[in-house]
Amino acid sequence: MDPLDHRLIALLRQDARLPAAVLAQKLGVSRGTVANRLRKLEDGGVIVGYAVQLRPEARSDEIRAWMGILVEGNQTRTVIASLLGEPGVAALHDTNGRWDLLAELRAASMAELSQVLERIRLLKGIRSTETSIHLATYR
């Protein structure tokens, strides 16, 4: 990827629905160049899809939480594979500091969140967890 690809991706991150003509104008290139770049980025697996993002308050019925996860020994790959198969895990991040992994959890109710937490805590290779329920987003 070159600087033009990075600029194109930055524009798409702001608004993935921008038409090719607008992207071309903002980048100072032709529509054909934008179309070719997008096709190469998609074919190369850099861009894997386009999605609708909702404001957190738009899904008031959804419970969100963050879980810090401490992994036992060298079990990280096993734990990651298990967590990626857990439907309650919306996103999973490798991190440094106190926790080895940070999982964003989503559930339709407190009872469902409790079930997600129980399933995760029972996974082989997890030493300990700490969960914080997401209350509000300010930015």
Backbone bond lengths (Angstrom), bond angles and torsions (degrees), N, CA, C in turn:
res aa  C-N    CA-C-N  psi(-1)  N-CA   C-N-CA  omega(-1)  CA-C   N-CA-C  phi
1 M - - - 1.456 - - 1.526 108.45 -
2 D 1.309 114.66 139.48 1.453 119.68 178.91 1.539 109.29 -110.61
3 P 1.333 117.37 179.86 1.471 119.41 -177.72 1.534 114.19 -57.64
4 L 1.328 117.93 -33.63 1.462 120.21 178.35 1.536 110.68 -65.12
5 D 1.326 117.07 -42.26 1.464 120.31 176.79 1.528 110.56 -60.61
6 H 1.316 116.93 -42.97 1.468 120.48 179.67 1.528 111.18 -63.40
7 R 1.312 116.94 -40.33 1.474 120.12 177.89 1.523 110.85 -66.53
8 L 1.334 116.73 -40.59 1.464 121.45 177.89 1.528 110.35 -61.18
9 I 1.315 116.97 -46.51 1.462 120.88 178.77 1.522 110.88 -62.63
10 A 1.315 117.60 -39.72 1.472 120.79 178.90 1.528 110.64 -61.37
11 L 1.328 117.42 -41.48 1.462 120.48 177.94 1.534 110.77 -65.35
12 L 1.314 117.07 -40.87 1.464 120.79 179.30 1.517 112.03 -67.18
13 R 1.318 116.89 -32.08 1.465 119.43 177.26 1.526 110.56 -66.48
14 Q 1.321 116.98 -32.51 1.465 120.43 177.87 1.519 110.79 -73.92
15 D 1.339 116.32 -39.77 1.464 120.99 -179.38 1.520 108.68 -158.25
16 A 1.324 116.78 98.31 1.465 121.66 -177.19 1.520 112.78 -70.24
17 R 1.335 117.51 -6.73 1.461 120.48 -178.93 1.525 112.65 -97.34
18 L 1.326 117.75 5.53 1.463 119.36 179.01 1.531 109.78 -61.53
19 P 1.324 117.23 130.94 1.467 120.01 177.96 1.535 110.77 -65.94
20 A 1.322 115.36 154.59 1.464 120.79 179.91 1.529 111.31 -56.24
21 A 1.333 117.38 -36.86 1.463 120.28 -179.68 1.528 111.01 -63.12
22 V 1.315 117.27 -40.70 1.470 121.13 179.35 1.526 109.90 -69.66
23 L 1.322 116.81 -42.36 1.468 120.03 177.28 1.527 110.22 -60.00
24 A 1.331 116.18 -44.77 1.462 120.71 179.71 1.523 111.17 -60.13
25 Q 1.320 116.15 -44.32 1.469 120.45 179.81 1.521 111.04 -62.78
26 K 1.319 117.39 -43.88 1.463 121.21 -179.14 1.526 112.02 -67.57
27 L 1.323 116.33 -31.58 1.462 120.72 -179.01 1.525 112.90 -90.60
28 G 1.324 116.41 -13.30 1.459 120.16 -179.35 1.522 113.21 73.82
29 V 1.345 116.03 34.05 1.466 121.44 178.67 1.524 108.29 -132.55
30 S 1.326 115.91 176.57 1.465 120.03 179.96 1.531 111.01 -80.62
31 R 1.355 114.58 161.44 1.478 119.61 175.88 1.519 110.93 -61.33
32 G 1.325 115.85 -36.60 1.467 120.41 178.76 1.529 111.63 -61.92
33 T 1.332 115.87 -39.93 1.465 119.90 177.74 1.522 110.35 -62.77
34 V 1.332 116.21 -43.56 1.466 120.31 178.69 1.524 109.90 -62.54
35 A 1.324 117.17 -46.80 1.469 120.68 -179.54 1.522 111.05 -60.47
36 N 1.335 117.18 -43.60 1.465 120.71 179.32 1.526 111.33 -64.24
37 R 1.330 116.18 -43.13 1.469 120.16 179.67 1.528 110.54 -62.88
38 L 1.331 116.36 -45.05 1.464 119.68 179.75 1.527 110.74 -61.40
39 R 1.318 116.90 -44.05 1.461 120.62 179.75 1.528 110.64 -61.31
40 K 1.332 117.66 -43.15 1.469 120.73 179.36 1.524 111.36 -66.19
41 L 1.328 117.25 -40.00 1.464 120.75 178.63 1.527 111.20 -66.07
42 E 1.336 116.42 -37.69 1.467 120.40 177.79 1.530 110.72 -71.37
43 D 1.330 117.19 -46.91 1.468 121.19 -179.74 1.517 111.71 -63.18
44 G 1.337 116.74 -33.62 1.459 121.35 -179.88 1.518 113.56 -81.68
45 G 1.329 117.02 -2.15 1.457 120.19 178.40 1.508 115.00 79.21
46 V 1.331 117.39 9.92 1.467 119.91 176.29 1.523 108.92 -73.76
47 I 1.315 116.67 -48.79 1.469 121.65 172.95 1.518 106.33 -98.07
48 V 1.333 115.72 117.71 1.469 119.53 -176.39 1.516 112.36 -107.01
49 G 1.332 117.60 -2.58 1.448 119.61 177.97 1.515 111.57 166.25
50 Y 1.315 113.81 171.76 1.452 122.05 178.12 1.518 106.19 -126.22
51 A 1.325 116.63 137.83 1.458 118.91 -173.56 1.520 111.36 -138.28
52 V 1.296 114.75 155.56 1.461 121.71 173.45 1.523 107.35 -84.47
53 Q 1.322 116.70 133.10 1.454 121.57 176.49 1.514 108.49 -112.97
54 L 1.316 115.48 125.21 1.459 120.44 179.41 1.518 110.12 -98.12
55 R 1.323 115.94 146.11 1.459 119.83 171.43 1.515 107.36 -62.38
56 P 1.328 118.35 143.91 1.471 119.84 -178.55 1.526 113.11 -54.24
57 E 1.320 117.56 -39.02 1.463 119.92 -177.88 1.530 112.82 -72.35
58 A 1.335 117.33 -12.32 1.459 120.63 177.66 1.526 111.26 -73.16
59 R 1.326 117.72 -19.02 1.465 122.24 178.13 1.519 108.45 -115.96
60 S 1.314 115.74 64.66 1.461 120.81 -175.11 1.520 113.01 -65.75
61 D 1.327 117.35 -18.23 1.460 120.29 -179.27 1.525 112.64 -83.82
62 E 1.316 117.27 -7.35 1.452 121.22 -175.79 1.527 110.82 -96.28
63 I 1.324 116.17 135.35 1.459 121.75 175.99 1.518 107.50 -98.08
64 R 1.321 115.14 129.50 1.462 120.16 178.94 1.516 108.61 -119.56
65 A 1.317 115.66 147.47 1.456 120.65 179.91 1.528 108.84 -149.69
66 W 1.321 115.15 158.60 1.458 122.46 174.95 1.516 107.38 -113.58
67 M 1.317 116.83 134.43 1.459 121.03 178.07 1.521 109.65 -123.50
68 G 1.338 115.43 120.15 1.452 120.97 171.05 1.513 107.79 -84.55
69 I 1.338 116.45 135.53 1.461 120.84 -174.52 1.524 109.44 -127.08
70 L 1.326 115.96 126.81 1.460 122.55 174.38 1.525 107.24 -101.85
71 V 1.332 115.70 124.70 1.461 122.20 -175.02 1.534 109.49 -97.82
72 E 1.322 115.94 140.83 1.464 121.53 176.23 1.517 110.18 -76.15
73 G 1.319 116.04 131.21 1.465 122.16 172.88 1.507 114.41 45.43
74 N 1.330 115.59 -128.22 1.469 120.98 -177.19 1.532 111.26 -104.02
75 Q 1.300 117.22 39.69 1.465 123.11 -177.66 1.532 113.22 -92.65
76 T 1.322 117.77 8.63 1.467 120.86 -172.29 1.525 112.60 -55.91
77 R 1.317 118.55 -47.42 1.471 120.40 -177.88 1.526 111.71 -62.63
78 T 1.312 116.27 -40.10 1.464 120.78 178.96 1.521 110.41 -64.72
79 V 1.326 115.47 -44.15 1.472 120.14 -179.51 1.525 110.08 -65.12
80 I 1.323 117.70 -44.21 1.467 120.89 179.44 1.526 109.99 -59.63
81 A 1.319 117.73 -46.03 1.465 121.01 179.93 1.526 110.68 -59.67
82 S 1.322 116.91 -41.82 1.470 120.43 179.26 1.523 111.10 -66.43
83 L 1.327 116.90 -43.24 1.464 120.28 -178.49 1.523 112.35 -66.93
84 L 1.331 117.05 -34.59 1.463 119.73 178.65 1.522 111.27 -67.52
85 G 1.321 117.65 -20.24 1.457 121.78 176.19 1.515 113.61 -90.26
86 E 1.321 117.48 -3.11 1.475 122.30 -179.02 1.526 109.01 -86.97
87 P 1.340 118.69 118.52 1.469 120.57 -177.42 1.530 114.22 -64.00
88 G 1.307 118.58 -22.62 1.465 120.66 179.48 1.511 114.03 -79.15
89 V 1.341 117.77 -9.10 1.467 121.82 179.02 1.522 108.46 -91.19
90 A 1.342 115.92 110.82 1.468 121.06 -179.28 1.521 111.56 -83.10
91 A 1.335 117.09 -32.14 1.465 121.83 179.59 1.527 107.58 -153.79
92 L 1.310 115.22 151.89 1.460 120.65 -179.49 1.515 108.55 -136.95
93 H 1.330 115.74 131.22 1.464 121.15 -175.32 1.521 110.52 -127.07
94 D 1.316 115.72 137.70 1.461 122.31 170.64 1.522 105.77 -84.41
95 T 1.307 118.12 138.19 1.457 120.12 -175.05 1.521 110.01 -145.71
96 N 1.311 115.46 174.78 1.460 119.83 175.11 1.523 107.99 -117.52
97 G 1.310 116.98 177.26 1.451 119.50 -179.81 1.508 111.00 96.22
98 R 1.303 116.08 -146.24 1.466 122.02 -174.31 1.526 112.88 -62.93
99 W 1.321 117.46 -37.73 1.463 122.13 -174.77 1.515 110.25 -110.25
100 D 1.331 115.68 146.16 1.469 120.82 176.95 1.524 111.83 -79.97
101 L 1.337 115.72 -36.95 1.460 121.41 -178.36 1.528 109.43 -132.97
102 L 1.313 115.64 152.86 1.457 121.83 174.53 1.523 107.29 -127.28
103 A 1.327 115.82 120.06 1.464 121.08 -178.16 1.522 109.62 -110.12
104 E 1.322 115.62 133.70 1.463 120.94 172.13 1.523 106.24 -94.22
105 L 1.305 116.08 120.77 1.457 121.71 -177.11 1.524 110.65 -106.31
106 R 1.325 116.23 147.32 1.466 121.97 175.95 1.513 109.20 -137.45
107 A 1.328 114.87 139.18 1.462 120.23 -179.63 1.521 108.89 -150.64
108 A 1.318 115.98 156.64 1.460 121.17 -178.74 1.523 112.53 -83.33
109 S 1.336 117.67 -18.38 1.461 121.01 -178.39 1.520 109.08 -154.49
110 M 1.324 116.14 168.48 1.454 120.16 176.76 1.527 110.26 -64.99
111 A 1.323 117.13 -36.58 1.465 120.28 178.18 1.530 110.69 -62.63
112 E 1.327 115.97 -42.11 1.464 119.36 178.35 1.517 110.46 -66.57
113 L 1.329 117.72 -41.64 1.464 120.80 177.39 1.529 110.20 -59.87
114 S 1.314 117.43 -41.45 1.456 121.41 177.65 1.525 111.21 -59.29
115 Q 1.316 117.16 -40.50 1.466 121.11 178.29 1.523 111.35 -66.03
116 V 1.345 116.13 -41.16 1.467 120.49 177.92 1.521 109.46 -61.16
117 L 1.338 116.46 -47.00 1.463 120.49 -179.87 1.519 111.34 -59.86
118 E 1.311 116.82 -42.29 1.461 120.52 -179.81 1.519 111.06 -63.87
119 R 1.338 116.84 -44.59 1.469 119.66 179.65 1.531 110.85 -61.66
120 I 1.319 116.68 -42.25 1.466 119.92 -178.97 1.518 110.89 -66.80
121 R 1.308 117.25 -44.35 1.475 120.37 -178.29 1.528 112.38 -63.26
122 L 1.315 117.47 -23.33 1.467 121.26 -179.88 1.533 113.38 -86.77
123 L 1.328 117.53 -4.65 1.462 119.99 -178.59 1.521 110.92 -67.85
124 K 1.312 115.10 138.75 1.463 120.83 177.26 1.531 108.90 -65.44
125 G 1.317 115.94 134.29 1.458 121.29 176.26 1.515 114.35 100.18
126 I 1.323 117.71 -5.68 1.463 120.27 177.77 1.525 108.78 -95.06
127 R 1.328 116.34 121.98 1.461 121.39 179.50 1.518 111.10 -84.09
128 S 1.345 116.77 -47.35 1.464 119.63 179.43 1.526 109.85 -158.36
129 T 1.330 115.05 162.86 1.462 121.82 179.06 1.524 109.43 -140.00
130 E 1.319 114.44 161.14 1.464 121.00 171.66 1.521 106.80 -144.46
131 T 1.317 116.45 127.74 1.455 121.25 -174.42 1.518 110.63 -118.06
132 S 1.332 115.04 136.19 1.464 122.03 174.84 1.515 107.97 -124.47
133 I 1.320 116.04 129.36 1.461 120.70 178.87 1.523 108.74 -80.69
134 H 1.303 115.39 133.86 1.462 122.96 179.90 1.530 108.50 -75.13
135 L 1.324 116.56 121.13 1.469 120.37 -178.19 1.520 112.88 -101.35
136 A 1.331 118.60 -43.28 1.463 121.02 -176.68 1.526 109.81 -154.71
137 T 1.324 115.45 155.42 1.464 122.35 174.42 1.517 107.61 -119.42
138 Y 1.315 116.43 132.21 1.460 120.40 -178.21 1.511 113.46 -105.48
139 R 1.306 117.42 -16.70 1.460 120.20 177.96 1.485 110.56 -154.56
